[in-house]
Amino acid sequence: MKPIPYGKQNITELDIKAVTEALRSDFLTQGPRIAEFEQAFASYIGCKYAVAVANGTAALHLSALALNVGPGQKVITTPITFAASANCVRYCGGEIVFADIDPQTYLLDIHSVEKLLAASPRGMYAGIIPVDFAGRAVNLEAFRKLADQHGLWILEDACHAPGGFFNDTEGTEQRCGNGQFAELAIFSFHPVKHIACGEGGMITTNDHALYDRLKVLRTHGITRETTAFENPASLATGVSDSKQYPGWYMEMQELGYNYRLTDFQAALGTSQLKSADAGLKRRREIAAQYEDSFKSISGIKRQSGVVEGHAYHLYIIETHKRLELYNHLREKNIFAQVHYIPAHLMPYYQQQGWKPGDFPYAEAYYQCCLSLPMYPSLTDAEQRYVIDTIRQFLNG
């Protein structure tokens, strides 16, 4: 069997055509395909505004800046996530406070967050960064209620969950990143994600003021909007009685970054969006097959049924023979992965005062978790090979 990774991109001839057309166009960057991608993505997610950026980490950083994270502010997130979910707060000088996970869903446990907030004076915390881990949607309606009680903002890390959703108390599907319950949400277009741009990210929101600020922060803190200029036209032109700004004029109004996406990446993203629902459907089929097959295999804790609204970026099992199984799968050309080493156990965060034993559920999960191959182009034969290899190992 050829190598089977845990995740990979699926590039079609239509994708290649879209990128080729972009490369042959007049714009490689800062051209019309950026806005096209943003509008198409906002429509897909169901939000008002979307801002394309260089990658998911840039999306997190700009979001933290737009929410005015700064020194002395504390922000809560989960330890079971990629480090960038926490690092964005540190980039801005803020302090990250971790809370434990729900051992059944692997998501940030709202009860752990409630305990943190109840034990602290109002104003100690600025916000919460819930993560739609593995593609499972956080119940943001519940987090919104909690956040409002304590005056907090919410930044949803939806990198794993484009197309995912949860049902609110009225039974309405709420898509991840749609802006109904979080001020901002972010997505990643890394090759293993649902939508691949090579690298790339997106920030979504329903807040026009945040949208405007994100666009400025994305491009060095520079604006070309005449109505936003602070200097008089006379300074811009060098003519004392001038009332009109010249075409070349722009203003850097705050410290921003070059976090732009290119036009050919945006062209790929727009093309990939067209097959996003088909990819999501296939991911759920793969998850259902894993679930059905693992019912008869002892030694595995599985996800207990295909979860409604789950986007299945990852399919995770737990086993006490994780290391042995991981090595065995690699010997058989199956490259499973572990998601994630708890962020609070990274040396950097241990230097901030976190230590083993702080979050029992997150640490117990890490001891046993293993992400199996999960991507739309995984064939039935390849999945059967993965399942049979696991079955033979655990039964034999």
N, C-alpha and C positions, 0 to 999 in steps of 0.2 A: 504494500500500500504506500502511495506517495505521502509525503509529510502532510499532516492535518494540524493546522494551527488552532488556537482557541478562537481567533477571530481574523477576518480579512475583508478587504474591500471587494466589491463586485463592479467592475468597470465594463460597460457595454460599448458597442460600436456607436450608439447614439451619444454616449458620453464623450468618446474620442472625437466625434464629429463636432460636438459643441465646443470642446477645447481648441480644436484646430481652427475653427472659425474665429474664435477669440484671438488666437495667436496671429491670425492674418488680418485682424482689424487694426484700426488706428490707435487703439488703447490697450496697453498691457496692464495699466493700473489707473485708478481714479477715473474710470470711464463709466459708460452707461450700464454695464452688466452688474455692477455692485447694487445699484438701486433695484434692478430687475430681480436679483436674488433676494434682497431684503423684502421686497413686496410679496414675492412668491412664498417666502418662508413665513412671513407674518400671516398670510392667508391660510397656510397649512396649519399653523399652530392655533390660530384664532385670536391673535392679539392685534393691537392697533399699530405698533411700531416695532421695527427690527433694525439692529445696527450690526453690520458685518465687520468682523475684526480678524486679526492674524491667527488666533488660536483660542482654545478654551481658557487658557491661563490668562491671556490678555483680556478676555471677556470678564473674568472674575476680578482682575485688577482694576479695570475701568469702572466696573460696577461698584466696587468698594470706594473708589475715588468719588464717583457720582453721589454716593450715599454719605459722603463726608466722614468716612472712617478716619480717625486720627489718634494720636497719642492719648492714652488714658481711657480709651473706649474699649469695652469688652464685647466680644461677639461669640455666640455659641454655635458649635457645629459638631458633627459626628466624627469619631476617630476612624470609622470604616469608610474611607474615601481616599481618593488620590490626594497627595499632599497639597496640591494647588488650592483645594477648597479652603484650607486653613491659611496657606501662605499669603493669599491675597490681602488678608487683614494685617499680617505682619509687614507686607510691603508698604502699607500706609501708616505704620507705627502703632497700630492697635494691638490688642491682646486677645488671643484665642483661648476660649474656655470650651473644653470638650464635655460632652454628656454621653452616657452609655446608649447602646442600641437595644431595640426590641429583638430578643433572640429568635422570634418567629418570622419576622419580616426583614431583619437586618437593617432596618431604617432607624434614624434618630428617634429615640423613645421620648414621646411628648411628656410622659410622666417624669422622666429624669430632668427634662428641661423645666417643668413646673416646680420641681423641688429646688433647683438652682435659683429660680427667680423668687420663690417664696422665702428663701433663706437670705435674700439680699435686699438692700434698700432700693426703692424705685430710682431709676436713673443710672444704676451701676452698669447695666447692659444696654447696648445700642441696637443690636439686631440678632437675627438667627439665620444661619445658612443650612437649611435642610437639603439633603441630597437624595435624588430619586435613584437610589443605588440599584445597580444591575438592570434597571429599567422599570422597577416597581415604583409607582407614583406615591409620593407622600400625601397624606390627607392634609392639604394646605388650608382647608376650611377650618379645621380644628386648630392648626398653628396660628391662623390669622386671628382667631378669637383670643387665643392666649397672648399673642403679640400686642393686640390692641389693649388688653388689660394692663400691659406694662409699658406701653409707648414704644414698641420696638418695630423696626422694619424687617422685612423678609427678603432675602436673596435666594432664589431657588436654583440649585445646581441640578439642571436637567440634562446634563451631558449624555447620560445613559438612556434618555427616555423621550426622544421626539416621537410623537404619535401616541405616547402612553397617556393614561387618564385615570382619575378616580371618580366615584359617584358622590356628589355632595348630599346634604341631608334631604334635599328635594328629589333626589334620584337623577339629577342632571349630570351628564358626563362633563368633567372639567379637565381639559387637556393640559398636560404639563407645559408650563411656560405661557399660558394664555393671559396672564396678567390680572386675573380675577381676584387673587388672594395674596400675591407677592408683588412688591414694588418692581422688582427686576427678576429675570431668569436668564440663565446662560446655557449655551449648547456648544458642543465640540464637533468638528468635522474631521477628526483624525481618522486614518484609514480603517481602524477596527470599529468605528461607530456606524450608525445606521446610514448616515449621509457622509460621503467622503469628499473632501476637497484637497487631499494631501495633508495640509494643515488648514486650520481655519476655525472660526468660532462665530457665535451670534449672541447678541443680547436682545431680549424681548421685553416690552413694557407697554402699559397703557397710559403712562404718565408723559405728557408732552414736554414738560420742563426737563425731566430726566433724559428724554430722547435727545433734546437739543444739546444738553450738556455732554452727553456721551459722544455725539458727533464731533464736538470740538476737542474733547479729550483724546479721541482716536487719532487726531491729526495735529499733534504738537501743541494743543491748546490754542490753535489758530482758527479764527473765523473770517469768512469773506461776506458775511451778512451785513449789509449796509445799516440796517436798523439796529444792529447790535454794537456798532462801533462806538468807542469811548473817546477817542481823539477827535478834535474838530477837523472838518474838511480842509481848513487852512493849513494845518500841520501836514496832512496827507499830500497836499499839492505843492506846498511851499509858497502859495499865493495868499496874501493876507485876507483878501475879501472873498475867497472861494467858498461856495456853499455846496458844491457837489464833489463827491469822492471820485478819484480817478479809477479806471478799470484795473490797474495793477495793485490797488491798495488792499491790505489785509492786516489783521491785528492778532498778535499773540496775547491773549488775555489771562491765561493761567498756564501752569506747567503741565503740558500734556505729553503724549508719546506718539511714536510712529507705529501704530498698531493696525495699519490698513491691510485689507485683503486685496489680492490682485484680481484683475478682470478675468483671467483664464481660470483661476480657482473658483470665482463666482459662477462662471459659465458651467463648470463641472458640477457645482452645488445645485444650480438650477435644474440641470439635466437629471441629477441623482434624485431630486425631489419628486420627479415624475414617476419613479418606481418605488418611492418610499412606502406606500401602503402595501404594495405587493411584497416587499421585503419584510415588513412587519407581520404580514399574514404567514409568510414562510417561517419566520422566527417562532411564531406561536405553534405552528405545526411541529417544528423540531422539539420545542419544549414539551408538547403533549406526548410525543413519542418517547422522550426520555422518561417522563413521568410514568407512563404506562409500563415501560420496560423495567424500571427500577422498583416497582411494587413487589416483585418476586425476588429481589436481591437483598439478602441480609447484609448488615454492616454499613448501610447507607442511610443518612438522613437526607431526604429530598424535600422539595418545596411544597409537597402536599397538594397537588392539583394545579392546573393552569389557572393563574390568577387573572381575573377580568381586568383589563386595562394595562396589564404588564407589557412593557415594550421589549423585554428579553434581550437587552444588550448582552447579558451574561446568563448562563445557566449554571447554577452552583449546587454542588452536593457537599455534604459533610461526612467525613469518615475518620475514624481514629487511626486508620492506616494510611493517612494522607501522604506522608513522605514516601513510603514504599510504593503506593499506587502511582504517585507522580513520576517516580523513577521508572517504574514498569511501563507506563504509558509512553514515556520518551524512548524507551528501548524499542517500542512497537511503532515509532514514528508518529505518535499522537502527542502534540505539544500543549497540554493543559497548562493552566496558569493559576496563580493565587492572587485574589483581590479582596482585601489589601492587607499589607502589614499595617497594624493600627498606627495611625499618624502620631499618637501621643508617645509611642515607643521609638520613634525615630530619634536618633541622638540629638538633633537640633531641638526637638520639643522636650526631650528629657532635660536639656540644659535650661529650659524655661520652667522646670519644676515638676513635670509629669513623670510618672514612674510605673513600673509593672505593678499590677494589682489595683490600679485606679478604676478600671472599667471591666469588671469580671465578664460581662456578656460579650463585649467586643473581643476580649482576649481569648475566651473559650471558643468563639466563632473562628478566630484566626488559627487556632490549633488544628482545626479539622477541615477548613474550607478548600474547595478545589473547583475552578471554573473549567467546564468542559467545552469542546468546540461548539460554537454557536454563531452561524452566519448564513445568509440566505442561499449561498451557492454550495453549502454543504449537501452532498448527495445522500440519498437514502442508503446506498451501499456504504458510504463512509461512516454514516451515523451508526449503522448496524455493526460495523467493525469496532467502533468506539465502545458501544454497549457490550458486545460480546467479549472484548478484551477486558473490560471492567468486571463482567460477570465471572469470567474464567479465573481472574486474579483473586477476587473475593471469595469464590467458592472453592478455590483449589489449593 
